[in-house]
């Protein structure tokens, strides 16, 4: 699936089409056109090793959506879903798990304070 984003400013992007995605629990979510995202929330000094975009982009969008628009499921659910989607579409399992452990360790800040 091709994902089309429009750059807004800084690390802010906007989804340029609607994406329908079925979660591992069989629930369908619709990430709406215009949805704001910061891609993968990786500190800039790590971009050479863990770029904020790539094969895991769908996982990042699903994760951002669950963090901001579907908090009722909880942070752990959103983080797990990101890993599941990443493992389906990104062959680099080491990268997937580094990102997963990153959101498990530091995602609380975004969960509590940050609105994309």
Secondary structure as UniProt FT lines:
FT   STRAND          5..9
FT   TURN            10..11
FT   STRAND          12..15
FT   STRAND          19..22
FT   TURN            24..25
FT   STRAND          28..31
FT   TURN            33..34
FT   STRAND          36..37
FT   HELIX           44..46
FT   TURN            47..49
FT   TURN            55..56
FT   HELIX           57..69
FT   HELIX           71..73
FT   HELIX           75..89
FT   HELIX           93..113
//
